[in-house]
Amino acid sequence: MPVLLQNRQRAVAVDRAWLGRTAGAVLAAARAEAAELSLVLVSDRRMRALNQRYRNKDRSTDVLAFPMHAERGQIYFSPRKINLSPVLLGDVVISMPTAKRQAAALGHGLRAEITRLLVHGVLHLLGYDHERSARDASVMARKERAILRKIR
């Protein structure tokens, strides 16, 4: 489960080794251990530009996910499939300044917030989408909580 980490921001210090281990644990807990993941850390300015370009929303956000092979609304990576070679799931992009602000607002540490955002992004790469319906939002929220419990 290789994780390619790119830190394209300078505002928030990052422990790359911890983040790589955490990303691997998230993939394993999501039963996507045969997958490869690209994780990109960005500034609010860069995140706003990405959100504008790809979602037509002129504001920053905390996390974006760009699946490599998923069709909208379909889970691409199935834990029941046998994969002989790694599958590149796609990119998870996290705004580090936003993560830092959210961690403070929610009363927990930055690592907990980054982990939460990483789980959320990986689930989007796997085809989960909380914006489709209330039922889908509930399913995704349950899966997020289950993964977070596994990796803590």
N, CA and C of each residue as an Amber inpcrd file, in Angstrom:
protein
   456
   0.8170000  -1.1880000   0.0000000   0.0000000   0.0000000   0.0000000
   0.8620000   1.2530000   0.0000000   1.5050000   1.5190000  -1.0990000
   2.3380000   2.7130000  -1.1780000   1.5100000   3.9930000  -1.0750000
   2.0710000   4.9570000  -0.3750000   1.4390000   6.2640000  -0.2390000
   2.4400000   7.3020000  -0.7290000   2.0380000   8.0560000  -1.7350000
   2.8540000   9.1460000  -2.2420000   2.3900000  10.4140000  -1.5450000
   3.2720000  11.0400000  -0.7750000   2.9270000  12.2290000  -0.0230000
   3.6180000  13.4430000  -0.6230000   2.8240000  14.4650000  -0.9220000
   3.3650000  15.7330000  -1.4190000   2.9090000  16.8350000  -0.4780000
   3.8600000  17.5590000   0.0850000   3.5400000  18.6710000   0.9690000
   3.7750000  19.9570000   0.1900000   2.7010000  20.5850000  -0.2640000
   2.7970000  21.7890000  -1.0890000   2.3770000  23.0310000  -0.3220000
   2.5940000  23.0170000   0.9550000   2.2780000  24.1690000   1.8010000
   3.3600000  24.3160000   2.8660000   3.4420000  25.5050000   3.4330000
   4.4660000  25.7660000   4.4510000   3.8750000  26.2480000   5.7660000
   2.5780000  26.4440000   5.8010000   1.9400000  27.0710000   6.9620000
   1.8940000  26.1680000   8.1920000   1.7720000  24.8630000   7.9810000
   1.5860000  23.9210000   9.0820000   2.6340000  22.8170000   8.9750000
   3.3740000  22.6060000  10.0590000   4.3950000  21.5530000  10.0790000
   3.7280000  20.1820000  10.0210000   4.4030000  19.2650000   9.3300000
   3.8480000  17.9250000   9.1230000   4.9010000  16.8760000   9.4560000
   4.4950000  15.8680000  10.1990000   5.3470000  14.7150000  10.4670000
   5.0710000  13.7060000   9.3560000   5.9170000  13.7030000   8.3480000
   5.7030000  12.8760000   7.1600000   5.6650000  11.3790000   7.4860000
   6.5220000  10.9480000   8.3920000   6.5530000   9.5210000   8.7460000
   5.2290000   9.1110000   9.3900000   4.7420000   9.9020000  10.3320000
   3.4610000   9.6130000  10.9730000   2.3380000   9.5990000   9.9430000
   2.3330000  10.5820000   9.0640000   1.2620000  10.6840000   8.0770000
   1.2690000   9.4880000   7.1210000   2.4530000   9.0490000   6.7180000
   2.5500000   7.8660000   5.8620000   2.0270000   6.6200000   6.5530000
   2.3910000   6.4510000   7.8280000   1.8980000   5.2930000   8.5900000
   0.3830000   5.3570000   8.7560000  -0.1190000   6.5530000   9.0410000
  -1.5520000   6.7310000   9.2380000  -2.3160000   6.4450000   7.9550000
  -1.8130000   6.9360000   6.8380000  -2.4690000   6.6770000   5.5530000
  -2.4970000   5.1730000   5.2680000  -1.4130000   4.4870000   5.5470000
  -1.3780000   3.0320000   5.3690000  -2.3910000   2.3350000   6.2570000
  -2.5160000   2.8030000   7.4920000  -3.4820000   2.2140000   8.4180000
  -4.9160000   2.4600000   7.9520000  -5.1700000   3.6440000   7.4080000
  -6.5100000   3.9510000   6.8890000  -6.8430000   3.0260000   5.7280000
  -5.9040000   2.8450000   4.8100000  -6.1390000   1.9450000   3.6740000
  -6.4040000   0.5240000   4.1530000  -5.6180000   0.0570000   5.1220000
  -5.8120000  -1.2940000   5.6440000  -7.1760000  -1.4240000   6.3240000
  -7.5420000  -0.4350000   7.1300000  -8.8290000  -0.4810000   7.8330000
 -10.0020000  -0.4050000   6.8630000  -9.7890000   0.2590000   5.7310000
 -10.8460000   0.3520000   4.7050000 -10.8440000  -0.8680000   3.7890000
  -9.9750000  -1.8350000   4.0970000  -9.8130000  -3.0540000   3.3170000
  -9.3900000  -2.7480000   1.8830000  -8.5200000  -1.7490000   1.7610000
  -7.9730000  -1.3580000   0.4650000  -6.4520000  -1.4020000   0.5290000
  -5.9350000  -2.3890000   1.2420000  -4.4840000  -2.4570000   1.4430000
  -3.6950000  -2.7040000   0.1610000  -4.3450000  -3.1790000  -0.8660000
  -3.6560000  -3.3940000  -2.1430000  -3.6160000  -2.1220000  -2.9820000
  -4.1580000  -1.0490000  -2.4590000  -4.2660000   0.1920000  -3.2320000
  -3.0940000   1.1250000  -2.9760000  -2.8590000   1.9910000  -3.9580000
  -1.8990000   3.0780000  -3.8140000  -2.6890000   4.3680000  -3.6510000
  -2.1220000   5.2940000  -2.9040000  -2.7930000   6.5420000  -2.6030000
  -1.8350000   7.7020000  -2.7940000  -2.3230000   8.7690000  -3.3880000
  -1.5850000  10.0200000  -3.4630000  -2.2300000  10.9710000  -2.4630000
  -1.4260000  11.5160000  -1.5660000  -1.9080000  12.4380000  -0.5430000
  -1.1800000  13.7610000  -0.7290000  -1.9430000  14.8300000  -0.9310000
  -1.3750000  16.1430000  -1.2070000  -1.8400000  17.1210000  -0.1370000
  -0.8980000  17.7960000   0.4950000  -1.1970000  18.7960000   1.5180000
  -1.0190000  20.1690000   0.8950000  -2.0340000  21.0120000   1.0310000
  -2.0150000  22.3010000   0.3420000  -2.4200000  23.4360000   1.2840000
  -2.2550000  24.6620000   0.7890000  -2.6930000  25.8700000   1.4820000
  -4.1730000  26.1080000   1.2010000  -4.7740000  27.0120000   1.9580000
  -6.1680000  27.3760000   1.6980000  -6.3220000  27.9890000   0.3080000
  -5.3540000  28.7800000  -0.1030000  -5.4210000  29.4170000  -1.4240000
  -5.4570000  28.3730000  -2.5420000  -4.5850000  27.3920000  -2.4420000
  -4.5500000  26.3280000  -3.4520000  -5.8400000  25.5020000  -3.4170000
  -6.3310000  25.2210000  -2.2080000  -7.5590000  24.4390000  -2.0790000
  -8.7350000  25.2050000  -2.6750000  -8.7780000  26.4950000  -2.4670000
  -9.8600000  27.2970000  -3.0450000  -9.8240000  27.2130000  -4.5740000
  -8.6300000  27.2970000  -5.1450000  -8.4910000  27.2040000  -6.6070000
  -8.9580000  25.8380000  -7.1080000  -8.6030000  24.7640000  -6.4060000
  -9.0410000  23.4160000  -6.8010000 -10.5540000  23.2720000  -6.6720000
 -11.1040000  23.7770000  -5.5850000 -12.5390000  23.6790000  -5.3570000
 -13.3050000  24.4720000  -6.4230000 -12.7800000  25.6180000  -6.8110000
 -13.4010000  26.4160000  -7.8660000 -13.3420000  25.6830000  -9.2000000
 -12.1750000  25.1730000  -9.5130000 -11.9750000  24.5230000 -10.8180000
 -12.7890000  23.2390000 -10.9730000 -12.7860000  22.4020000  -9.9460000
 -13.3880000  21.0760000 -10.1000000 -14.7990000  20.9480000  -9.5360000
 -15.2000000  21.8680000  -8.6480000 -16.5440000  21.7620000  -8.0600000
 -17.3540000  23.0340000  -8.2460000 -16.7520000  24.0250000  -8.8930000
 -17.4070000  25.3060000  -9.1540000 -17.8860000  25.9760000  -7.8650000
 -17.0710000  25.8370000  -6.8060000 -17.3670000  26.4630000  -5.5160000
 -16.2000000  27.3770000  -5.1740000 -16.4720000  28.6630000  -5.1160000
 -15.4250000  29.6600000  -4.9230000 -15.1300000  29.8850000  -3.4400000
 -14.6520000  28.8410000  -2.8160000 -14.2370000  28.9000000  -1.4110000
 -13.3020000  27.7260000  -1.1420000 -12.5500000  27.8610000  -0.0930000
 -11.6890000  26.7510000   0.3050000 -12.5490000  25.6800000   0.9640000
 -12.0040000  24.5000000   1.1010000 -12.6690000  23.4150000   1.8070000
 -11.5950000  22.6270000   2.5340000 -11.9730000  21.6790000   3.3380000
 -10.9840000  20.9470000   4.1240000 -10.3330000  19.7990000   3.3650000
 -11.1200000  19.0570000   2.5920000 -10.5850000  17.8930000   1.8850000
 -11.3060000  17.7080000   0.5540000 -10.5430000  17.3360000  -0.4490000
 -11.0860000  16.9580000  -1.7490000 -10.5210000  15.5960000  -2.1200000
 -11.2980000  14.8420000  -2.8680000 -10.8480000  13.5340000  -3.3290000
 -11.0460000  13.4560000  -4.8370000 -10.0120000  12.9780000  -5.5040000
 -10.0490000  12.8390000  -6.9560000  -9.7910000  11.3780000  -7.3070000
 -10.8600000  10.5900000  -7.4760000 -10.6820000   9.1710000  -7.7770000
 -10.0530000   8.9700000  -9.1480000  -9.2200000   7.9780000  -9.2380000
  -8.5260000   7.6950000 -10.4840000  -9.3980000   6.9100000 -11.4560000
 -10.1750000   5.9630000 -10.9400000 -10.8920000   5.0510000 -11.8220000
 -12.3760000   4.9380000 -11.5370000 -12.8640000   5.6180000 -10.5460000
 -14.2640000   5.4130000 -10.1370000 -15.2330000   6.1300000 -11.0570000
 -16.2930000   5.4640000 -11.3450000 -17.4320000   6.0910000 -12.0120000
 -18.2580000   6.7280000 -10.9000000 -18.8620000   7.8400000 -11.1570000
 -19.6410000   8.5180000 -10.1220000 -20.7220000   7.5690000  -9.5790000
 -20.7370000   7.4580000  -8.2620000 -21.7680000   6.6610000  -7.6190000
 -21.4830000   5.1700000  -7.5800000 -20.2930000   4.7660000  -7.9360000
 -19.9930000   3.3380000  -7.9690000 -18.7100000   3.0880000  -7.1920000
 -18.7230000   2.1290000  -6.3080000 -17.5090000   1.7910000  -5.5670000
 -16.6160000   0.9870000  -6.4900000 -15.4420000   1.5280000  -6.7420000
 -14.5070000   0.8940000  -7.6740000 -13.7400000  -0.2320000  -7.0170000
 -13.2120000   0.0140000  -5.8440000 -12.3520000  -0.9680000  -5.1860000
 -13.2050000  -1.8130000  -4.2660000 -13.3450000  -3.0430000  -4.5910000
 -14.1330000  -3.9430000  -3.7630000 -13.2060000  -4.8510000  -2.9750000
 -13.3710000  -4.9260000  -1.6600000 -12.5230000  -5.8240000  -0.8730000
 -12.7250000  -7.2840000  -1.2420000 -13.7960000  -7.6010000  -1.9470000
 -14.0300000  -8.9850000  -2.3480000 -13.2850000  -9.3590000  -3.6200000
 -12.7910000  -8.3480000  -4.3420000 -12.0320000  -8.6380000  -5.5630000
 -10.5990000  -9.0020000  -5.1980000 -10.0060000  -9.8570000  -5.9750000
  -8.6050000 -10.1970000  -5.7870000  -7.7910000  -9.3230000  -6.7250000
  -6.9250000  -8.5090000  -6.1670000  -6.0970000  -7.6190000  -6.9640000
  -4.6680000  -8.1400000  -6.9630000  -4.1390000  -8.4250000  -8.1320000
  -2.7870000  -8.9410000  -8.2260000  -1.7460000  -7.8270000  -8.2670000
  -2.1550000  -6.6250000  -8.5950000  -1.2310000  -5.4970000  -8.5910000
  -1.9180000  -4.3150000  -7.9260000  -1.1310000  -3.3860000  -7.3970000
  -1.7560000  -2.2410000  -6.7190000  -2.6090000  -1.4090000  -7.6690000
  -3.7020000  -0.9220000  -7.1470000  -4.6110000  -0.0440000  -7.8670000
  -4.3760000   1.3660000  -7.3320000  -4.1680000   2.3280000  -8.2210000
  -4.0570000   3.7030000  -7.7850000  -5.4670000   4.2270000  -7.5550000
  -5.8080000   4.4430000  -6.2880000  -7.1490000   4.9220000  -5.9600000
  -7.3640000   6.3360000  -6.4620000  -6.3820000   7.1930000  -6.2600000
  -6.5110000   8.5870000  -6.6530000  -5.8150000   9.4840000  -5.6550000
  -6.2350000  10.7520000  -5.6460000  -5.6130000  11.7720000  -4.8060000
  -6.5680000  12.2190000  -3.7070000  -6.0340000  12.3380000  -2.5100000
  -6.7290000  13.0190000  -1.4220000  -5.9380000  14.2900000  -1.1740000
  -6.6420000  15.4220000  -1.2140000  -6.0070000  16.7280000  -1.0190000
  -6.5680000  17.3230000   0.2670000  -5.6800000  17.6950000   1.1800000
  -6.0920000  18.2570000   2.4660000  -5.5220000  19.6630000   2.6040000
  -6.3740000  20.6050000   2.9800000  -5.9250000  21.9540000   3.2930000
  -5.4440000  21.9560000   4.7430000  -4.1580000  22.1310000   4.9290000
  -3.5890000  22.0720000   6.2720000  -4.0150000  23.2520000   7.1580000
  -4.0610000  24.4870000   6.6410000  -4.5440000  25.5680000   7.5070000
  -5.9980000  25.3520000   7.9570000  -6.8300000  24.8500000   7.0670000
  -8.2170000  24.5700000   7.4370000  -8.2680000  23.4440000   8.4630000
  -7.4670000  22.4130000   8.2690000  -7.4220000  21.3100000   9.2350000
  -7.0080000  21.8220000  10.6120000  -6.0420000  22.7110000  10.6430000
  -5.5720000  23.2690000  11.9230000  -6.6810000  24.0780000  12.5960000
  -7.3900000  24.9060000  11.8410000  -8.4920000  25.6910000  12.4020000
  -9.6230000  24.7890000  12.8980000  -9.9670000  23.7700000  12.1090000
 -11.0440000  22.8540000  12.5030000 -10.6710000  22.0780000  13.7520000
  -9.4270000  21.6650000  13.8580000  -8.9870000  20.9310000  15.0500000
  -9.1840000  21.7880000  16.2930000  -8.7950000  23.0500000  16.2080000
  -8.9620000  23.9620000  17.3470000 -10.4430000  24.1680000  17.6600000
 -11.2490000  24.3580000  16.6300000 -12.6890000  24.5960000  16.8270000
 -13.3860000  23.3790000  17.4200000 -12.9420000  22.1910000  17.0380000
 -13.5670000  20.9580000  17.5200000 -12.9680000  20.4710000  18.8340000
 -11.8880000  21.1060000  19.2740000 -11.2880000  20.7620000  20.5620000
 -10.4720000  19.4900000  20.5600000  -9.9130000  19.1380000  19.4150000
  -9.0060000  17.9910000  19.3990000  -7.7180000  18.3790000  18.6710000
  -6.7670000  17.4860000  18.6550000  -5.4700000  17.7930000  18.0780000
  -5.4690000  17.7660000  16.5490000  -4.4200000  18.3440000  15.9940000
  -4.2640000  18.3890000  14.5450000  -4.1710000  16.9870000  13.9530000
  -3.4580000  16.0910000  14.6120000  -3.3480000  14.7220000  14.0820000
  -4.7210000  14.0520000  13.9790000  -5.5580000  14.2470000  14.9680000
  -6.9030000  13.6560000  14.9270000  -7.6940000  14.2280000  13.7600000
  -7.5600000  15.5220000  13.5200000  -8.3020000  16.1460000  12.4190000
  -7.7770000  15.6860000  11.0650000  -6.4640000  15.6120000  10.9270000
  -5.8880000  15.1360000   9.6670000  -6.3440000  13.6920000   9.4070000
  -6.3350000  12.8820000  10.4280000  -6.7690000  11.4900000  10.2910000
  -8.2270000  11.4290000   9.8460000  -9.0740000  12.2410000  10.4710000
 -10.4920000  12.2680000  10.1100000 -10.6750000  12.6730000   8.6510000
  -9.9480000  13.6960000   8.2260000 -10.0480000  14.1610000   6.8420000
  -9.5130000  13.1150000   5.8650000  -8.4520000  12.4480000   6.2540000
  -7.8750000  11.3950000   5.4160000  -8.8660000  10.2440000   5.2350000
  -9.4960000   9.8200000   6.3070000 -10.5110000   8.7560000   6.2220000
 -11.6430000   9.1990000   5.3010000 -12.1010000  10.4150000   5.4910000
 -13.1910000  10.9500000   4.6730000 -12.8120000  10.9320000   3.1870000
 -11.6120000  11.4070000   2.8800000 -11.1570000  11.4400000   1.4970000
 -11.0080000  10.0600000   0.8910000 -10.4380000   9.1340000   1.6410000
 -10.2630000   7.7660000   1.1400000 -11.6240000   7.1340000   0.8640000
 -12.5830000   7.3600000   1.7320000 -13.9160000   6.8010000   1.4830000
 -14.5250000   7.3740000   0.2050000 -14.3020000   8.6500000  -0.0540000
 -14.7650000   9.2080000  -1.3300000 -14.0840000   8.4900000  -2.5000000
 -12.7930000   8.2170000  -2.3790000 -12.0890000   7.5060000  -3.4530000
 -12.6590000   6.1090000  -3.6650000 -13.1740000   5.5230000  -2.5990000
 -13.7510000   4.1800000  -2.6830000 -15.1980000   4.2050000  -3.1700000
 -15.7290000   5.3940000  -3.4100000 -17.0630000   5.4870000  -3.9830000
 -18.1540000   5.9450000  -3.0470000 -17.8490000   6.1500000  -1.7790000
 -18.8480000   6.6470000  -0.8460000 -19.0850000   8.1340000  -1.1180000
 -20.3480000   8.5790000  -0.9790000 -20.6480000   9.9790000  -1.2480000
 -21.7940000  10.4380000  -0.3560000 -21.4870000  11.2670000   0.6060000
 -22.4840000  11.7600000   1.5570000 -23.4170000  12.7990000   0.9410000
 -23.1070000  13.2910000  -0.2590000 -23.9350000  14.3270000  -0.8850000
 -25.0450000  13.7590000  -1.7660000 -25.0520000  12.4580000  -2.0120000
 -26.0880000  11.8530000  -2.8640000 -27.4400000  11.7970000  -2.1840000
 -27.4400000  11.3590000  -0.9190000 -28.7040000  11.2070000  -0.1980000
 -28.4210000  11.1250000   1.2970000 -29.4750000  11.2600000   2.0870000
 -29.3390000  11.1330000   3.5370000 -28.8870000   9.7220000   3.9070000
 -29.3910000   8.7290000   3.1930000 -28.9870000   7.3470000   3.4610000
 -27.5050000   7.1520000   3.1770000 -27.0390000   7.6630000   2.0440000
 -25.6160000   7.5520000   1.7030000 -24.7540000   8.2890000   2.7230000
 -25.2350000   9.4270000   3.2020000 -24.4960000  10.1840000   4.2210000
 -24.3810000   9.3620000   5.5050000 -25.4560000   8.6900000   5.8680000
 -25.4550000   7.8590000   7.0710000 -24.4960000   6.6730000   6.9250000
 -24.5360000   6.0300000   5.7650000 -23.6410000   4.8970000   5.4990000
 -22.1870000   5.3510000   5.5740000 -21.8750000   6.4820000   4.9500000
 -20.5010000   6.9820000   4.9470000 -20.0550000   7.3740000   6.3610000
 -20.9200000   8.0150000   7.1180000 -20.5810000   8.4090000   8.4920000
 -20.2910000   7.1880000   9.3600000 -21.1040000   6.1260000   9.2150000
 -20.8600000   4.8890000   9.9710000 -19.5130000   4.2830000   9.5980000
 -19.2030000   4.2730000   8.3020000 -17.9340000   3.7100000   7.8340000
 -16.7610000   4.5350000   8.3650000 -16.8950000   5.8550000   8.3550000
 -15.8400000   6.7180000   8.9110000 -15.5830000   6.3860000  10.3730000
 -16.6560000   6.3020000  11.1600000 -16.4910000   5.9980000  12.5970000
 -15.8380000   4.6280000  12.7930000 -16.2300000   3.6500000  12.0040000
 -15.6660000   2.3070000  12.1290000 -14.1670000   2.3070000  11.8340000
 -13.7720000   3.0000000  10.7830000 -12.3480000   3.0560000  10.4280000
 -11.5670000   3.7940000  11.5060000 -12.0900000   4.9150000  11.9670000
 -11.3960000   5.6740000  13.0260000 -11.2190000   4.8350000  14.2830000
 -12.2340000   4.0460000  14.6450000 -12.1030000   3.1650000  15.8140000
 -10.9980000   2.1310000  15.5880000 -10.9140000   1.5800000  14.3880000
  -9.9110000   0.5540000  14.0780000  -8.4900000   1.0670000  14.1810000
  -8.2670000   2.2960000  13.7690000  -6.8840000   2.7710000  13.6680000
  -6.3970000   3.5200000  14.9100000  -7.2700000   3.7570000  15.8660000
  -6.8330000   4.4640000  17.0750000  -6.2950000   3.5240000  18.1020000
